[in-house]
């Protein structure tokens, strides 16, 4: 579902990660992104591409990449939870 960031007004989408948390992503694909959308068990999930060659491999395979909105939002610090928060 496409919505807007409550802080900066940018268009974003929320996707669930493999750990079940919701991740805000910039709504438009971005070649510099490190999140690929994929399907696990019939559900579309956000897959973080953390290993060095993962992003390049995804691009070669023709997958669109997305940027986590926390990386681009000028007000991201207002929305971060403390590391030990549930």
N, CA, C and O of each residue as an XYZ file, in Angstrom:
344
protein
N       0.841     -1.183      0.000
C       0.000      0.000      0.000
C       0.885      1.245      0.000
O       1.819      1.361      0.794
N       0.582      2.146     -0.880
C       1.341      3.389     -0.989
C       0.723      4.429     -0.064
O      -0.496      4.585      0.006
N       1.601      5.135      0.642
C       1.163      6.181      1.562
C       2.227      7.278      1.529
O       3.071      7.294      0.634
N       2.191      8.188      2.491
C       3.224      9.218      2.573
C       3.840      9.202      3.967
O       3.191      8.828      4.943
N       5.086      9.607      4.042
C       5.793      9.707      5.312
C       5.146     10.814      6.145
O       4.890     11.911      5.649
N       4.891     10.512      7.402
C       4.243     11.503      8.267
C       5.172     12.662      8.621
O       4.709     13.697      9.101
N       6.474     12.503      8.390
C       7.424     13.572      8.706
C       7.774     14.445      7.520
O       7.761     15.672      7.614
N       8.087     13.807      6.401
C       8.579     14.602      5.270
C       7.614     14.643      4.094
O       7.810     15.420      3.159
N       6.566     13.811      4.130
C       5.566     13.833      3.072
C       5.935     13.059      1.821
O       5.171     13.061      0.855
N       7.091     12.392      1.809
C       7.516     11.630      0.636
C       6.646     10.386      0.460
O       6.186      9.812      1.447
N       6.416      9.964     -0.780
C       5.655      8.735     -0.998
C       6.458      7.513     -0.533
O       7.628      7.364     -0.884
N       5.825      6.648      0.253
C       6.487      5.451      0.767
C       5.532      4.262      0.673
O       4.325      4.420      0.492
N       6.104      3.086      0.799
C       5.333      1.858      0.919
C       5.852      1.118      2.141
O       7.023      1.248      2.495
N       4.997      0.349      2.782
C       5.410     -0.489      3.897
C       5.386     -1.934      3.437
O       4.408     -2.392      2.847
N       6.463     -2.647      3.709
C       6.533     -4.071      3.404
C       7.027     -4.794      4.645
O       7.850     -4.276      5.399
N       6.515     -5.987      4.842
C       6.927     -6.799      5.986
C       8.264     -7.458      5.680
O       8.502     -7.911      4.561
N       9.137     -7.508      6.688
C      10.419     -8.195      6.532
C      10.228     -9.675      6.864
O       9.154    -10.080      7.309
N      11.261    -10.472      6.651
C      11.172    -11.899      6.971
C      11.037    -12.122      8.471
O      10.622    -13.201      8.894
N      11.380    -11.124      9.285
C      11.224    -11.248     10.739
C       9.860    -10.748     11.206
O       9.574    -10.764     12.403
N       9.012    -10.302     10.268
C       7.661     -9.885     10.612
C       7.483     -8.416     10.926
O       6.373     -7.989     11.242
N       8.549     -7.628     10.849
C       8.436     -6.194     11.125
C       8.101     -5.438      9.840
O       8.464     -5.861      8.742
N       7.409     -4.321      9.996
C       7.084     -3.470      8.858
C       8.257     -2.535      8.562
O       8.788     -1.888      9.465
N       8.652     -2.472      7.297
C       9.766     -1.615      6.881
C       9.248     -0.567      5.899
O       8.665     -0.916      4.872
N       9.458      0.729      6.210
C       9.084      1.753      5.240
C      10.149      1.833      4.137
O      11.348      1.880      4.407
N       9.677      1.845      2.904
C      10.570      1.945      1.750
C      10.159      3.136      0.912
O       8.977      3.477      0.847
N      11.131      3.776      0.265
C      10.782      4.794     -0.715
C       9.911      4.107     -1.768
O      10.194      2.973     -2.154
N       8.870      4.769     -2.231
C       7.887      4.140     -3.105
C       8.440      3.774     -4.479
O       7.965      2.824     -5.102
N       9.417      4.500     -4.948
C       9.958      4.239     -6.282
C      11.232      3.394     -6.190
O      12.043      3.588     -5.284
N      11.406      2.466     -7.119
C      12.652      1.692     -7.137
C      13.862      2.610     -7.270
O      13.764      3.712     -7.809
N      15.006      2.140     -6.770
C      16.231      2.941     -6.749
C      17.410      1.999     -6.981
O      17.599      1.050     -6.220
N      18.196      2.246     -8.014
C      19.342      1.388     -8.327
C      20.340      1.313     -7.180
O      21.106      0.353     -7.100
N      20.351      2.297     -6.297
C      21.256      2.288     -5.144
C      20.642      1.605     -3.925
O      21.290      1.513     -2.882
N      19.417      1.130     -4.038
C      18.732      0.500     -2.923
C      19.370     -0.814     -2.509
O      20.157     -1.400     -3.252
N      19.021     -1.268     -1.311
C      19.542     -2.550     -0.824
C      18.424     -3.447     -0.302
O      18.654     -4.320      0.534
N      17.202     -3.221     -0.809
C      16.059     -4.049     -0.437
C      15.404     -4.551     -1.720
O      15.092     -3.782     -2.628
N      15.209     -5.858     -1.762
C      14.524     -6.494     -2.877
C      13.200     -7.032     -2.359
O      13.137     -7.561     -1.249
N      12.152     -6.904     -3.147
C      10.879     -7.501     -2.772
C      10.827     -8.904     -3.346
O      11.153     -9.125     -4.513
N      10.413     -9.851     -2.511
C      10.337    -11.239     -2.936
C       9.153    -11.928     -2.286
O       8.450    -11.340     -1.464
N       8.943    -13.165     -2.658
C       7.797    -13.927     -2.165
C       8.276    -15.090     -1.324
O       9.114    -15.880     -1.760
N       7.745    -15.194     -0.117
C       8.022    -16.322      0.777
C       6.681    -16.804      1.315
O       5.947    -16.041      1.942
N       6.369    -18.058      1.072
C       5.118    -18.621      1.564
C       3.888    -17.886      1.099
O       2.910    -17.792      1.841
N       3.910    -17.361     -0.113
C       2.756    -16.655     -0.650
C       2.626    -15.213     -0.199
O       1.664    -14.538     -0.566
N       3.573    -14.726      0.588
C       3.544    -13.339      1.074
C       4.696    -12.546      0.455
O       5.823    -13.036      0.379
N       4.410    -11.324      0.016
C       5.477    -10.455     -0.486
C       6.209     -9.860      0.709
O       5.587     -9.279      1.599
N       7.534    -10.008      0.728
C       8.335     -9.524      1.845
C       9.509     -8.695      1.331
O       9.921     -8.803      0.176
N      10.031     -7.865      2.230
C      11.222     -7.062      1.955
C      12.441     -7.868      2.364
O      12.558     -8.293      3.514
N      13.342     -8.076      1.426
C      14.558     -8.837      1.668
C      15.746     -7.881      1.671
O      16.058     -7.274      0.647
N      16.402     -7.746      2.808
C      17.557     -6.869      2.921
C      18.758     -7.548      2.279
O      19.094     -8.678      2.632
N      19.400     -6.876      1.347
C      20.565     -7.410      0.647
C      21.816     -6.903      1.344
O      22.340     -5.842      1.002
N      22.294     -7.663      2.321
C      23.379     -7.209      3.191
C      24.763     -7.647      2.730
O      25.757     -6.999      3.057
N      24.840     -8.729      1.981
C      26.147     -9.238      1.554
C      26.654     -8.434      0.362
O      25.852     -7.944     -0.433
N      27.976     -8.291      0.223
C      28.544     -7.422     -0.808
C      28.052     -7.659     -2.243
O      27.806     -6.687     -2.957
N      27.902     -8.887     -2.683
C      27.510     -9.125     -4.071
C      26.021     -9.266     -4.291
O      25.582     -9.409     -5.432
N      25.225     -9.230     -3.224
C      23.788     -9.476     -3.352
C      23.078     -8.444     -4.214
O      22.232     -8.798     -5.035
N      23.414     -7.180     -4.036
C      22.739     -6.120     -4.788
C      23.025     -6.251     -6.282
O      22.122     -6.134     -7.111
N      24.288     -6.493     -6.612
C      24.663     -6.643     -8.021
C      23.975     -7.864     -8.627
O      23.486     -7.802     -9.755
N      23.934     -8.969     -7.889
C      23.289    -10.182     -8.389
C      21.800     -9.945     -8.625
O      21.247    -10.419     -9.617
N      21.152     -9.218     -7.723
C      19.727     -8.921     -7.882
C      19.490     -8.063     -9.121
O      18.531     -8.288     -9.859
N      20.354     -7.090     -9.349
C      20.202     -6.224    -10.518
C      20.426     -7.014    -11.808
O      19.690     -6.837    -12.779
N      21.429     -7.879    -11.822
C      21.699     -8.703    -13.003
C      20.498     -9.595    -13.308
O      20.164     -9.828    -14.470
N      19.852    -10.093    -12.248
C      18.674    -10.954    -12.412
C      17.427    -10.164    -12.801
O      16.380    -10.755    -13.064
N      17.526     -8.833    -12.840
C      16.416     -7.999    -13.266
C      15.454     -7.593    -12.168
O      14.355     -7.117    -12.454
N      15.850     -7.774    -10.906
C      14.985     -7.391     -9.791
C      15.082     -5.894     -9.522
O      16.158     -5.304     -9.626
N      13.963     -5.292     -9.180
C      13.967     -3.894     -8.770
C      14.447     -3.817     -7.323
O      14.142     -4.691     -6.511
N      15.192     -2.773     -7.011
C      15.668     -2.557     -5.654
C      15.022     -1.299     -5.094
O      14.676     -0.372     -5.826
N      14.872     -1.295     -3.781
C      14.249     -0.171     -3.090
C      15.163      0.315     -1.978
O      15.973     -0.439     -1.438
N      15.017      1.577     -1.652
C      15.792      2.194     -0.585
C      14.935      2.257      0.675
O      13.794      2.717      0.618
N      15.465      1.799      1.815
C      14.722      1.993      3.062
C      14.502      3.493      3.282
O      15.423      4.291      3.109
N      13.290      3.866      3.659
C      13.011      5.298      3.806
C      13.819      5.914      4.948
O      14.069      7.119      4.941
N      14.228      5.111      5.925
C      15.073      5.647      6.996
C      16.385      6.208      6.443
O      16.992      7.084      7.060
N      16.822      5.714      5.294
C      18.079      6.180      4.700
C      17.917      7.507      3.962
O      18.905      8.201      3.722
N      16.690      7.868      3.602
C      16.491      9.074      2.810
C      15.662     10.147      3.505
O      15.686     11.306      3.092
N      14.935      9.783      4.548
C      14.077     10.752      5.230
C      14.922     11.738      6.038
O      15.757     11.318      6.839
N      14.718     13.033      5.842
C      15.482     14.011      6.615
C      15.114     14.003      8.104
O      15.844     14.559      8.924
N      13.999     13.381      8.450
C      13.539     13.349      9.838
C      13.564     11.935     10.427
O      12.826     11.648     11.370
N      14.387     11.068      9.891
C      14.404      9.657     10.296
C      14.662      9.471     11.784
O      14.083      8.573     12.395
N      15.506     10.287     12.376
C      15.837     10.111     13.790
C      14.615     10.251     14.691
O      14.592      9.692     15.787
N      13.603     10.988     14.246
C      12.389     11.161     15.041
C      11.598      9.859     15.155
O      10.774      9.707     16.058
N      11.847      8.922     14.242
C      11.065      7.687     14.193
C      11.831      6.456     14.641
O      11.255      5.371     14.713
N      13.089      6.593     14.938
C      13.874      5.436     15.355
C      13.515      5.039     16.772
O      13.328      5.884     17.647
N      13.425      3.739     16.976
C      13.193      3.206     18.317
C      14.536      2.913     18.953
O      15.499      2.601     18.253
N      14.612      3.009     20.270
C      15.861      2.612     20.941
C      16.160      1.138     20.607
O      15.243      0.348     20.382
N      17.423      0.791     20.578
C      17.840     -0.551     20.205
C      17.160     -1.623     21.057
O      16.814     -2.682     20.534
N      16.963     -1.384     22.324
C      16.390     -2.376     23.219
C      14.863     -2.329     23.294
O      14.262     -3.061     24.079
N      14.239     -1.486     22.495
C      12.772     -1.364     22.531
C      12.129     -2.569     21.863
O      12.712     -3.133     20.938
N      10.949     -2.978     22.303
C      10.264     -4.124     21.688
C       9.759     -3.803     20.285
O       9.162     -4.660     19.633
